[in-house]
Amino acid sequence: MTCRPVVDTFGFPFVLKPTISFPPDASVRLQAAEVINEAEAITVIQTYLSAGAGVLAQQMASGRREGVTLFIADGDVRAACAHVAHRTSPALGGASVLRESLPITEEIYGPAVSLVNAIGLEGVCEVEFRRDAGNRPLLMEVNARLAGTIENAVRSGVDFPLMIWQWATGLPVERHRGYKTGVRTPVGCTATCAGCGTTSGEPDVPTACPAPGRFRSSPPNSSAPVTSIVSTGMISARPWPSCAPPRGPSESRGPPSPPPRTTREHHVSTDEVLIIGAGPYGLSISAHLRGLGVSHRIVGRPMDTWRAHMPVGMNLKSEPYASDIAAPQAGYDVGAYCRRHGLDYAERLGPLSLERFLDYADWYTGQLVPDVTDITVTDVSPADGGFRVTFADAEPVTVRQVVVATGVLPFARIPDELSGLSSDLVSHSADHRHLDRFSGRRVAVIGAGQSALETAALLHEAGAEPQLIVRGPAINFVDPNPERLSRIGQIRRPATKLCEGWHCAVWNSPAAFRLLPQSMRITKARTVLGPAGSWWLKNRVEGVVDVLAGHQVRGAEPTGSGVRLRLEGPRQAAVDVDHVIAGTGFRVDVNRLTFLSDRLRAGIATLSNYPVVSRARQSSVPGLYFAGAPTCVSLGPSERFIGGTHNTARTLARSLASRADGNGHQPVDVPDRVPQLSAESHEPA
C-alpha cells in the first residue's frame, strides 16, 4: 500500500477522511485525521478500509472553517444561511464547539450554488470551506444531509426542517429572504422538524421523518445517494459575483444583487468585547476568551508590526523557549510548531529568526484565532452600555468592553534633535522592512539597544556604510545563557519567559513588581534588559561597524542630499551621512493613541504618561483595558516582550469574562479629567 500520489500532490501534512462516518463494520464513528508521515497515513487508511469506508485525501488548510447551508427545489435556491464553526475538534474536521451565523459573502455563495447545481442536488445541503494562509476559501466538503448547522440556522430564522417537510409533502416552499447574523449555538443542539416533530439524529442515520426520507433518495443526474460526502480535494473556490446576495450589518438576504467586491470585511456585529490589535497580545487574549466562551471580536492586521516594520534577516532577542504566544492549552508553542512541521528547533541559544517566528504566529492564528477582522479603528468613545467604536472601513458598533493591544508602533520615538529633518533624511528603525535600499550609502544609526545594533549589523551586511552613534561610553552585550541547565542550575538560575536568574523572577512577576516604589518601577519598566545587544550580535558589530561611543547628537541640518549631525563627544564634532536611522526605541504616552477620544483619554489615570492599570489590566475607565507595553509601569518589564503574554492573557480574559457575567452591562462613567499620579499616589488594586 502506498500514498505517494497524495504526498506528491499535497505534501505533508495532509488530511484523510472516511467517505462515511458510521460504516456498518465500525463500532465507533470514524473521524478525520491529520497525518504527518507515510506510516501514519497508511495506518489511517487501513483503519478506514477495514471498517468498510472509502478514503478521501485533502490538502491541509488550518484557517477559519465556514459554510453555507442551501435549500434547493427544482434547481432554484429558496433559502441560504452562512456560518462559521468555532474551535473545531479535532482541529481539521469533526464536530465543533460553537457555530455562529454570518452574512453571506460572494466568495462562498457563488461557488456553493454552482457546485450543488452541477451535482444536481435537491433539498437541504451544506457546502463547507476552509480558509488557507492567504485567507482564500478552499472547498472542504459537501454534506448532502441535515448537518449540525441546522440548529444554528433555525435559531437565526431559517427553518430548514419546515421547508423540507413542505417540499416533501407537496406544499409550496416560499423563498426565504433574511435571517439574523451573530447568532451562536453550542454543539449538541438538535433540530426538530416542524412538520412531523421528529429530531435529526447522528449523521448518516435515517430518521422517521418523511422529508429527510425523500431527501435521501438519489438526486437527479447523480448515481450516488445524497448521503455520501462529495469531496473534490481542497480546490480553490472562485468568486461568482453575479450569484452573491447583498449583506448588511444585521441581516443576510437571499439570492440576487451582489455588493461591490472589496478586499476587507464590512460587517462587525455588536459584542461583549472588542480587542483592538492583532499582535501577540491581542491574539493571545482572543484565544483565551474563546476558551472561556466569551463573545468578542478582534480587529487589526495580524502581526502587522512584526511583518511590515521589522527588517528581513532579523532575529528575536528572546530565547526560542521564551518566544511563544501564550495559549489557553498546551501544544501551541514554537517547539510544538517546529516538531509538527519537521523543522529544526533549539530551545536555548537559538536565535529564532523573524521569518520562523512569523510562520509560527501564522500557524497559531490559524489554529486558535482564525476570524481576525482586518479593519481600522478610528475612534473609541464612551457610550451608553459601553463604548462606541468607529472604523475607517466598516459600520460603527457599540461594545461593552474594549482591550487596547496595539503594540509599540504608535510610540516610536525620534529624538527632538532630529525632528526638523524630512522623512527622506531621517527615519525610525521600525520604518524599515528591507535595508538593502541603503546599499552603498552612508547611514548613521542612533542608539545602543538591540534594534540599533541589529540595524547597524544588517545595514553592513546589505552593503551600506553604517556608523553607530552611542551616548554611553561603550556598547553592552548580554552574555549567552548556558546551553543546558541541570536541576541544581535551575535552582541557582531560574529561567523565566523574560530572562534567567533570581532577579528575573521579580521582573517577570507583576505581583512582585507592584510592591516596588513607584519611582523605581518607572525606571525599571523601561531599562531592565537594556540598552544592550544579544550575545550573537557581538561579532557582527565589534570591529565591523564604526562606533562613536560617548557621543551625543546635539543638532542636525540638511546638507545637499544628505545630513550633517552636530555631535558632542571626544572624537568628532560632526558627521556627514546620507540618512539617519533612529534606533531610539519607543516612549509610551497614552495621548499618542489618538483613536481614543479626547474625553476617554482625559479620564484615564496615568503615571509618567503610562496608563495606570489594575492587576487585571483594567484602566481607571471601567471596561477599558490595556495590554502589552503600556502596562509595564504598573506590572513590570515583561509586558514589553512576547513572554509577557503568559502573564497577561489568562488574567485579563478572566476579568473580561467576569464583567460579562456580572456587572459588565453598566454605562461607562468617565470623569471629565483624571490628573497624572505623583510618585506618592496609589494605584488601584
VEXRO-591218 format. One record per residue (C-alpha): x, y, z; residue in three letters. Coordinates in steps of 0.25 Angstrom, whole numbers, plus 5000, padded with zeros to 4 digits. Layout:
((X; Y; Z); ala)
...
END
This chain:
((5000; 5000; 5000); met)
((5005; 5014; 4997); thr)
((5000; 5028; 4998); cys)
((5011; 5034; 4989); arg)
((5002; 5041; 4979); pro)
((4995; 5048; 4990); val)
((5008; 5052; 4996); val)
((5013; 5057; 4983); asp)
((5001; 5065; 4981); thr)
((4999; 5071; 4995); phe)
((5012; 5068; 5003); gly)
((5012; 5066; 5018); phe)
((5003; 5069; 5026); pro)
((4990; 5066; 5019); phe)
((4976; 5061; 5024); val)
((4970; 5048; 5022); leu)
((4955; 5046; 5023); lys)
((4946; 5034; 5023); pro)
((4935; 5034; 5012); thr)
((4924; 5030; 5022); ile)
((4925; 5033; 5037); ser)
((4917; 5021; 5042); phe)
((4920; 5009; 5033); pro)
((4914; 4996; 5036); pro)
((4927; 4989; 5041); asp)
((4931; 5001; 5050); ala)
((4927; 5001; 5065); ser)
((4930; 5016; 5067); val)
((4929; 5028; 5058); arg)
((4941; 5029; 5048); leu)
((4948; 5043; 5049); gln)
((4956; 5051; 5040); ala)
((4971; 5050; 5043); ala)
((4983; 5059; 5040); glu)
((4995; 5051; 5036); val)
((5010; 5056; 5036); ile)
((5017; 5044; 5030); asn)
((5014; 5032; 5021); glu)
((5014; 5022; 5033); ala)
((5003; 5030; 5039); glu)
((4995; 5031; 5026); ala)
((4996; 5016; 5023); ile)
((4991; 5013; 5038); thr)
((4979; 5022; 5036); val)
((4975; 5017; 5022); ile)
((4975; 5003; 5027); gln)
((4966; 5007; 5038); thr)
((4956; 5013; 5029); tyr)
((4957; 5001; 5019); leu)
((4955; 4991; 5029); ser)
((4943; 4997; 5035); ala)
((4937; 4997; 5021); gly)
((4938; 5012; 5018); ala)
((4945; 5019; 5006); gly)
((4956; 5029; 5007); val)
((4957; 5043; 5003); leu)
((4970; 5052; 5004); ala)
((4970; 5067; 5005); gln)
((4981; 5078; 5006); gln)
((4982; 5083; 5020); met)
((4977; 5097; 5021); ala)
((4976; 5101; 5036); ser)
((4969; 5114; 5035); gly)
((4955; 5118; 5038); arg)
((4944; 5108; 5035); arg)
((4932; 5114; 5028); glu)
((4920; 5108; 5021); gly)
((4907; 5111; 5015); val)
((4894; 5103; 5016); thr)
((4885; 5103; 5004); leu)
((4871; 5099; 5001); phe)
((4869; 5096; 4986); ile)
((4856; 5092; 4980); ala)
((4854; 5090; 4965); asp)
((4868; 5096; 4963); gly)
((4864; 5109; 4970); asp)
((4871; 5113; 4983); val)
((4859; 5116; 4993); arg)
((4868; 5119; 5005); ala)
((4882; 5121; 5009); ala)
((4889; 5123; 5022); cys)
((4904; 5124; 5025); ala)
((4912; 5120; 5037); his)
((4926; 5119; 5044); val)
((4930; 5107; 5052); ala)
((4938; 5112; 5065); his)
((4948; 5103; 5072); arg)
((4946; 5091; 5063); thr)
((4951; 5078; 5070); ser)
((4959; 5071; 5064); pro)
((4965; 5084; 5058); ala)
((4963; 5079; 5044); leu)
((4950; 5072; 5044); gly)
((4939; 5066; 5052); gly)
((4930; 5073; 5062); ala)
((4931; 5088; 5066); ser)
((4929; 5094; 5080); val)
((4921; 5106; 5075); leu)
((4915; 5111; 5062); arg)
((4911; 5125; 5058); glu)
((4902; 5131; 5047); ser)
((4910; 5140; 5037); leu)
((4905; 5149; 5026); pro)
((4906; 5142; 5012); ile)
((4918; 5147; 5004); thr)
((4920; 5145; 4989); glu)
((4933; 5137; 4992); glu)
((4926; 5125; 4997); ile)
((4911; 5126; 4992); tyr)
((4914; 5126; 4977); gly)
((4923; 5114; 4977); pro)
((4914; 5107; 4986); ala)
((4902; 5109; 4977); val)
((4909; 5106; 4965); ser)
((4915; 5093; 4971); leu)
((4902; 5088; 4976); val)
((4894; 5091; 4963); asn)
((4905; 5084; 4955); ala)
((4904; 5071; 4964); ile)
((4889; 5072; 4963); gly)
((4885; 5072; 4978); leu)
((4871; 5076; 4983); glu)
((4866; 5079; 4997); gly)
((4876; 5083; 5008); val)
((4891; 5082; 5007); cys)
((4903; 5089; 5013); glu)
((4915; 5093; 5006); val)
((4928; 5095; 5015); glu)
((4940; 5103; 5012); phe)
((4954; 5105; 5019); arg)
((4962; 5118; 5019); arg)
((4977; 5116; 5015); asp)
((4988; 5125; 5020); ala)
((4985; 5135; 5009); gly)
((4970; 5135; 5014); asn)
((4965; 5129; 5001); arg)
((4953; 5119; 5003); pro)
((4956; 5105; 4999); leu)
((4945; 5095; 4997); leu)
((4945; 5085; 5008); met)
((4933; 5076; 5006); glu)
((4918; 5076; 5002); val)
((4909; 5070; 5013); asn)
((4896; 5066; 5006); ala)
((4888; 5063; 5018); arg)
((4883; 5070; 5031); leu)
((4896; 5075; 5037); ala)
((4900; 5080; 5050); gly)
((4898; 5095; 5046); thr)
((4883; 5093; 5044); ile)
((4880; 5097; 5059); glu)
((4888; 5110; 5057); asn)
((4880; 5113; 5044); ala)
((4867; 5111; 5051); val)
((4871; 5120; 5063); arg)
((4875; 5130; 5053); ser)
((4862; 5130; 5046); gly)
((4863; 5120; 5034); val)
((4854; 5108; 5037); asp)
((4860; 5097; 5028); phe)
((4853; 5086; 5035); pro)
((4840; 5092; 5032); leu)
((4844; 5095; 5017); met)
((4848; 5080; 5016); ile)
((4834; 5076; 5021); trp)
((4827; 5086; 5012); gln)
((4835; 5081; 5000); trp)
((4833; 5066; 5003); ala)
((4818; 5067; 5005); thr)
((4816; 5075; 4992); gly)
((4813; 5089; 4999); leu)
((4818; 5101; 4993); pro)
((4832; 5106; 4998); val)
((4833; 5121; 4999); glu)
((4846; 5128; 4996); arg)
((4853; 5132; 5010); his)
((4858; 5146; 5010); arg)
((4866; 5148; 5022); gly)
((4872; 5144; 5035); tyr)
((4879; 5149; 5048); lys)
((4894; 5149; 5048); thr)
((4903; 5147; 5060); gly)
((4894; 5136; 5066); val)
((4903; 5126; 5073); arg)
((4899; 5112; 5077); thr)
((4907; 5101; 5084); pro)
((4909; 5087; 5078); val)
((4899; 5077; 5084); gly)
((4886; 5084; 5080); cys)
((4877; 5076; 5071); thr)
((4868; 5081; 5060); ala)
((4853; 5078; 5061); thr)
((4845; 5076; 5049); cys)
((4833; 5086; 5050); ala)
((4825; 5077; 5040); gly)
((4825; 5063; 5048); cys)
((4832; 5066; 5061); gly)
((4844; 5057; 5059); thr)
((4858; 5061; 5062); thr)
((4870; 5059; 5054); ser)
((4880; 5048; 5059); gly)
((4894; 5044; 5056); glu)
((4899; 5047; 5042); pro)
((4897; 5036; 5032); asp)
((4886; 5030; 5041); val)
((4872; 5031; 5035); pro)
((4860; 5037; 5043); thr)
((4845; 5034; 5043); ala)
((4842; 5048; 5036); cys)
((4837; 5046; 5022); pro)
((4844; 5059; 5018); ala)
((4858; 5054; 5020); pro)
((4854; 5041; 5015); gly)
((4851; 5047; 5001); arg)
((4863; 5056; 5002); phe)
((4872; 5043; 5004); arg)
((4868; 5037; 4991); ser)
((4877; 5039; 4979); ser)
((4876; 5053; 4973); pro)
((4874; 5056; 4958); pro)
((4887; 5054; 4949); asn)
((4894; 5046; 4960); ser)
((4897; 5032; 4962); ser)
((4901; 5033; 4977); ala)
((4892; 5035; 4989); pro)
((4892; 5049; 4994); val)
((4896; 5043; 5008); thr)
((4910; 5041; 5002); ser)
((4920; 5053; 5004); ile)
((4925; 5059; 4991); val)
((4939; 5064; 4992); ser)
((4948; 5069; 4981); thr)
((4960; 5071; 4990); gly)
((4964; 5085; 4995); met)
((4962; 5093; 4982); ile)
((4962; 5108; 4981); ser)
((4947; 5114; 4981); ala)
((4946; 5125; 4971); arg)
((4936; 5136; 4973); pro)
((4923; 5137; 4965); trp)
((4919; 5152; 4967); pro)
((4906; 5151; 4960); ser)
((4901; 5140; 4969); cys)
((4905; 5147; 4982); ala)
((4894; 5152; 4991); pro)
((4894; 5166; 4998); pro)
((4898; 5167; 5012); arg)
((4896; 5177; 5023); gly)
((4901; 5179; 5037); pro)
((4889; 5172; 5044); ser)
((4883; 5162; 5034); glu)
((4887; 5154; 5021); ser)
((4877; 5153; 5010); arg)
((4876; 5142; 4999); gly)
((4880; 5141; 4985); pro)
((4880; 5154; 4976); pro)
((4888; 5167; 4975); ser)
((4903; 5165; 4979); pro)
((4910; 5176; 4987); pro)
((4923; 5183; 4982); pro)
((4935; 5173; 4984); arg)
((4945; 5178; 4993); thr)
((4957; 5173; 5000); thr)
((4953; 5176; 5014); arg)
((4941; 5171; 5022); glu)
((4929; 5181; 5024); his)
((4922; 5175; 5035); his)
((4925; 5175; 5050); val)
((4913; 5172; 5060); ser)
((4912; 5177; 5074); thr)
((4919; 5168; 5084); asp)
((4923; 5167; 5099); glu)
((4937; 5170; 5096); val)
((4945; 5177; 5085); leu)
((4960; 5175; 5084); ile)
((4968; 5185; 5076); ile)
((4981; 5180; 5071); gly)
((4985; 5166; 5065); ala)
((4999; 5165; 5070); gly)
((5004; 5155; 5080); pro)
((4996; 5161; 5092); tyr)
((4983; 5163; 5084); gly)
((4983; 5149; 5078); leu)
((4987; 5142; 5092); ser)
((4975; 5149; 5099); ile)
((4965; 5145; 5088); ser)
((4970; 5131; 5089); ala)
((4967; 5131; 5104); his)
((4954; 5138; 5102); leu)
((4950; 5127; 5092); arg)
((4954; 5117; 5103); gly)
((4944; 5123; 5113); leu)
((4933; 5125; 5103); gly)
((4933; 5140; 5103); val)
((4926; 5147; 5091); ser)
((4937; 5156; 5085); his)
((4943; 5162; 5072); arg)
((4958; 5164; 5069); ile)
((4961; 5175; 5059); val)
((4974; 5178; 5052); gly)
((4984; 5173; 5042); arg)
((4990; 5160; 5049); pro)
((5005; 5162; 5053); met)
((5006; 5175; 5045); asp)
((5017; 5181; 5053); thr)
((5025; 5169; 5052); trp)
((5022; 5166; 5038); arg)
((5023; 5180; 5032); ala)
((5032; 5188; 5042); his)
((5044; 5179; 5045); met)
((5055; 5176; 5036); pro)
((5057; 5164; 5027); val)
((5069; 5156; 5034); gly)
((5065; 5160; 5048); met)
((5066; 5150; 5059); asn)
((5058; 5151; 5072); leu)
((5065; 5155; 5085); lys)
((5057; 5145; 5094); ser)
((5061; 5131; 5095); glu)
((5053; 5122; 5086); pro)
((5046; 5116; 5098); tyr)
((5042; 5130; 5102); ala)
((5037; 5134; 5089); ser)
((5024; 5127; 5088); asp)
((5010; 5133; 5089); ile)
((5002; 5129; 5102); ala)
((4991; 5119; 5098); ala)
((4979; 5114; 5107); pro)
((4984; 5100; 5105); gln)
((4998; 5093; 5103); ala)
((5003; 5090; 5089); gly)
((5003; 5103; 5083); tyr)
((5018; 5108; 5086); asp)
((5029; 5110; 5076); val)
((5035; 5096; 5079); gly)
((5022; 5089; 5076); ala)
((5020; 5096; 5063); tyr)
((5034; 5092; 5059); cys)
((5033; 5078; 5063); arg)
((5019; 5077; 5055); arg)
((5025; 5083; 5043); his)
((5038; 5075; 5043); gly)
((5047; 5087; 5046); leu)
((5060; 5088; 5054); asp)
((5058; 5094; 5068); tyr)
((5067; 5098; 5079); ala)
((5061; 5102; 5091); glu)
((5072; 5111; 5096); arg)
((5083; 5120; 5090); leu)
((5075; 5120; 5076); gly)
((5074; 5130; 5072); pro)
((5060; 5129; 5066); leu)
((5059; 5136; 5052); ser)
((5048; 5147; 5050); leu)
((5043; 5138; 5038); glu)
((5042; 5126; 5046); arg)
((5034; 5133; 5057); phe)
((5024; 5139; 5047); leu)
((5022; 5125; 5041); asp)
((5019; 5120; 5055); tyr)
((5010; 5132; 5058); ala)
((5002; 5130; 5045); asp)
((5000; 5115; 5050); trp)
((4996; 5120; 5064); tyr)
((4986; 5130; 5058); thr)
((4980; 5119; 5048); gly)
((4978; 5109; 5059); gln)
((4973; 5118; 5070); leu)
((4969; 5132; 5065); val)
((4964; 5129; 5051); pro)
((4954; 5140; 5050); asp)
((4962; 5153; 5052); val)
((4955; 5165; 5044); thr)
((4965; 5174; 5036); asp)
((4959; 5187; 5039); ile)
((4964; 5200; 5045); thr)
((4958; 5207; 5057); val)
((4957; 5222; 5056); thr)
((4950; 5226; 5069); asp)
((4946; 5220; 5083); val)
((4937; 5228; 5091); ser)
((4929; 5226; 5104); pro)
((4914; 5222; 5101); ala)
((4902; 5216; 5108); asp)
((4905; 5202; 5111); gly)
((4920; 5203; 5108); gly)
((4928; 5209; 5096); phe)
((4924; 5213; 5082); arg)
((4935; 5209; 5073); val)
((4936; 5215; 5059); thr)
((4944; 5209; 5047); phe)
((4950; 5214; 5035); ala)
((4944; 5203; 5026); asp)
((4932; 5197; 5034); ala)
((4920; 5202; 5041); glu)
((4921; 5207; 5055); pro)
((4918; 5197; 5067); val)
((4915; 5198; 5082); thr)
((4923; 5189; 5091); val)
((4923; 5187; 5106); arg)
((4938; 5185; 5108); gln)
((4950; 5189; 5100); val)
((4964; 5184; 5100); val)
((4975; 5193; 5094); val)
((4986; 5183; 5089); ala)
((4992; 5192; 5078); thr)
((5007; 5189; 5081); gly)
((5018; 5199; 5082); val)
((5017; 5205; 5068); leu)
((5009; 5217; 5072); pro)
((5020; 5221; 5082); phe)
((5032; 5221; 5072); ala)
((5042; 5232; 5077); arg)
((5051; 5240; 5069); ile)
((5060; 5250; 5077); pro)
((5056; 5265; 5077); asp)
((5069; 5268; 5071); glu)
((5065; 5261; 5058); leu)
((5051; 5265; 5058); ser)
((5053; 5276; 5048); gly)
((5058; 5267; 5037); leu)
((5049; 5262; 5026); ser)
((5045; 5247; 5025); ser)
((5055; 5244; 5013); asp)
((5067; 5248; 5023); leu)
((5062; 5242; 5036); val)
((5054; 5230; 5040); ser)
((5051; 5221; 5051); his)
((5057; 5207; 5051); ser)
((5042; 5202; 5051); ala)
((5040; 5208; 5038); asp)
((5049; 5198; 5030); his)
((5046; 5184; 5025); arg)
((5057; 5184; 5014); his)
((5070; 5190; 5018); leu)
((5077; 5187; 5005); asp)
((5071; 5200; 4999); arg)
((5083; 5207; 5007); phe)
((5093; 5199; 4999); ser)
((5105; 5208; 4996); gly)
((5100; 5219; 5005); arg)
((5105; 5225; 5018); arg)
((5095; 5223; 5029); val)
((5097; 5228; 5044); ala)
((5089; 5219; 5054); val)
((5086; 5226; 5067); ile)
((5085; 5217; 5079); gly)
((5091; 5205; 5087); ala)
((5080; 5196; 5089); gly)
((5076; 5183; 5081); gln)
((5069; 5190; 5070); ser)
((5080; 5200; 5067); ala)
((5091; 5189; 5068); leu)
((5084; 5179; 5059); glu)
((5080; 5190; 5049); thr)
((5095; 5194; 5048); ala)
((5099; 5180; 5046); ala)
((5088; 5177; 5035); leu)
((5092; 5190; 5028); leu)
((5107; 5186; 5028); his)
((5103; 5172; 5022); glu)
((5094; 5179; 5012); ala)
((5105; 5187; 5006); gly)
((5103; 5200; 5013); ala)
((5113; 5208; 5022); glu)
((5107; 5209; 5035); pro)
((5112; 5218; 5047); gln)
((5107; 5215; 5061); leu)
((5106; 5227; 5070); ile)
((5105; 5223; 5084); val)
((5103; 5233; 5096); arg)
((5109; 5223; 5106); gly)
((5124; 5220; 5108); pro)
((5122; 5206; 5102); ala)
((5113; 5196; 5095); ile)
((5108; 5186; 5105); asn)
((5105; 5171; 5100); phe)
((5098; 5161; 5109); val)
((5105; 5148; 5112); asp)
((5099; 5135; 5106); pro)
((5091; 5127; 5115); asn)
((5096; 5113; 5118); pro)
((5093; 5103; 5107); glu)
((5087; 5093; 5117); arg)
((5082; 5095; 5132); leu)
((5084; 5084; 5142); ser)
((5074; 5083; 5153); arg)
((5083; 5090; 5162); ile)
((5085; 5100; 5151); gly)
((5070; 5103; 5150); gln)
((5070; 5106; 5165); ile)
((5082; 5115; 5164); arg)
((5078; 5121; 5151); arg)
((5063; 5120; 5150); pro)
((5058; 5122; 5135); ala)
((5046; 5131; 5133); thr)
((5040; 5136; 5119); lys)
((5047; 5149; 5122); leu)
((5061; 5145; 5125); cys)
((5069; 5136; 5135); glu)
((5073; 5138; 5149); gly)
((5067; 5141; 5162); trp)
((5065; 5156; 5159); his)
((5057; 5152; 5147); cys)
((5047; 5145; 5156); ala)
((5044; 5159; 5161); val)
((5044; 5166; 5148); trp)
((5035; 5155; 5142); asn)
((5025; 5155; 5153); ser)
((5014; 5166; 5152); pro)
((5010; 5163; 5167); ala)
((5024; 5165; 5172); ala)
((5027; 5177; 5163); phe)
((5015; 5185; 5168); arg)
((5021; 5184; 5182); leu)
((5033; 5193; 5178); leu)
((5033; 5208; 5180); pro)
((5027; 5215; 5168); gln)
((5040; 5223; 5165); ser)
((5047; 5210; 5164); met)
((5036; 5204; 5155); arg)
((5036; 5215; 5145); ile)
((5051; 5213; 5143); thr)
((5052; 5198; 5143); lys)
((5040; 5197; 5134); ala)
((5048; 5204; 5123); arg)
((5062; 5199; 5126); thr)
((5062; 5185; 5130); val)
((5070; 5177; 5119); leu)
((5074; 5189; 5112); gly)
((5080; 5196; 5106); pro)
((5089; 5184; 5101); ala)
((5090; 5175; 5090); gly)
((5089; 5160; 5089); ser)
((5102; 5152; 5090); trp)
((5101; 5147; 5076); trp)
((5101; 5161; 5071); leu)
((5115; 5164; 5077); lys)
((5124; 5158; 5065); asn)
((5115; 5165; 5055); arg)
((5117; 5179; 5061); val)
((5130; 5180; 5069); glu)
((5142; 5182; 5059); gly)
((5132; 5182; 5048); val)
((5123; 5195; 5049); val)
((5129; 5208; 5052); asp)
((5125; 5212; 5066); val)
((5125; 5226; 5072); leu)
((5123; 5223; 5087); ala)
((5122; 5235; 5097); gly)
((5115; 5244; 5086); his)
((5102; 5251; 5087); gln)
((5094; 5257; 5076); val)
((5092; 5272; 5078); arg)
((5086; 5276; 5065); gly)
((5084; 5273; 5050); ala)
((5083; 5280; 5037); glu)
((5081; 5276; 5023); pro)
((5094; 5278; 5014); thr)
((5092; 5275; 4999); gly)
((5086; 5261; 4998); ser)
((5090; 5257; 5012); gly)
((5090; 5261; 5027); val)
((5101; 5267; 5036); arg)
((5100; 5263; 5050); leu)
((5105; 5272; 5061); arg)
((5111; 5264; 5072); leu)
((5117; 5266; 5086); glu)
((5128; 5256; 5089); gly)
((5143; 5253; 5090); pro)
((5145; 5248; 5075); arg)
((5137; 5257; 5066); gln)
((5129; 5269; 5066); ala)
((5121; 5266; 5053); ala)
((5118; 5254; 5043); val)
((5112; 5255; 5029); asp)
((5103; 5244; 5025); val)
((5093; 5241; 5014); asp)
((5082; 5237; 5024); his)
((5079; 5235; 5039); val)
((5072; 5224; 5046); ile)
((5067; 5226; 5060); ala)
((5069; 5213; 5067); gly)
((5064; 5220; 5080); thr)
((5052; 5211; 5083); gly)
((5038; 5215; 5088); phe)
((5033; 5224; 5098); arg)
((5019; 5221; 5103); val)
((5009; 5232; 5104); asp)
((4994; 5230; 5105); val)
((4992; 5243; 5098); asn)
((4998; 5237; 5085); arg)
((4987; 5227; 5084); leu)
((4978; 5237; 5076); thr)
((4967; 5227; 5073); phe)
((4963; 5228; 5087); leu)
((4954; 5241; 5088); ser)
((4959; 5253; 5096); asp)
((4948; 5250; 5107); arg)
((4953; 5236; 5108); leu)
((4968; 5239; 5109); arg)
((4965; 5250; 5119); ala)
((4958; 5240; 5128); gly)
((4970; 5230; 5128); ile)
((4979; 5232; 5141); ala)
((4993; 5232; 5136); thr)
((5007; 5230; 5143); leu)
((5019; 5236; 5135); ser)
((5009; 5236; 5123); asn)
((5006; 5221; 5124); tyr)
((4992; 5217; 5127); pro)
((4990; 5212; 5141); val)
((4984; 5198; 5141); val)
((4980; 5188; 5151); ser)
((4985; 5174; 5152); arg)
((4975; 5170; 5142); ala)
((4980; 5181; 5133); arg)
((4967; 5190; 5134); gln)
((4969; 5205; 5134); ser)
((4962; 5215; 5142); ser)
((4951; 5215; 5132); val)
((4943; 5203; 5135); pro)
((4943; 5193; 5123); gly)
((4955; 5199; 5117); leu)
((4967; 5190; 5117); tyr)
((4981; 5191; 5112); phe)
((4991; 5180; 5109); ala)
((5006; 5180; 5106); gly)
((5016; 5191; 5107); ala)
((5006; 5202; 5112); pro)
((5004; 5194; 5125); thr)
((5019; 5192; 5128); cys)
((5020; 5203; 5139); val)
((5009; 5196; 5146); ser)
((5012; 5182; 5144); leu)
((5027; 5181; 5140); gly)
((5036; 5180; 5128); pro)
((5031; 5166; 5124); ser)
((5020; 5174; 5118); glu)
((5029; 5179; 5107); arg)
((5033; 5165; 5102); phe)
((5025; 5153; 5096); ile)
((5027; 5145; 5108); gly)
((5018; 5155; 5115); gly)
((5006; 5149; 5108); thr)
((5008; 5138; 5119); his)
((5005; 5148; 5130); asn)
((4994; 5155; 5123); thr)
((4985; 5147; 5115); ala)
((4979; 5138; 5125); arg)
((4977; 5149; 5136); thr)
((4971; 5159; 5126); leu)
((4962; 5149; 5119); ala)
((4956; 5144; 5133); arg)
((4954; 5159; 5137); ser)
((4946; 5161; 5124); leu)
((4938; 5149; 5126); ala)
((4935; 5152; 5140); ser)
((4930; 5166; 5136); arg)
((4922; 5160; 5124); ala)
((4915; 5150; 5134); asp)
((4913; 5161; 5145); gly)
((4913; 5176; 5144); asn)
((4918; 5178; 5130); gly)
((4906; 5184; 5125); his)
((4906; 5197; 5132); gln)
((4908; 5210; 5125); pro)
((4923; 5215; 5125); val)
((4924; 5227; 5134); asp)
((4937; 5235; 5130); val)
((4941; 5246; 5139); pro)
((4944; 5260; 5132); asp)
((4959; 5259; 5136); arg)
((4968; 5250; 5143); val)
((4981; 5256; 5147); pro)
((4994; 5249; 5145); gln)
((4999; 5241; 5158); leu)
((5010; 5246; 5166); ser)
((5021; 5237; 5171); ala)
((5014; 5236; 5185); glu)
((5000; 5233; 5179); ser)
((4994; 5219; 5180); his)
((4989; 5211; 5168); glu)
((4976; 5202; 5168); pro)
((4978; 5188; 5173); ala)
END
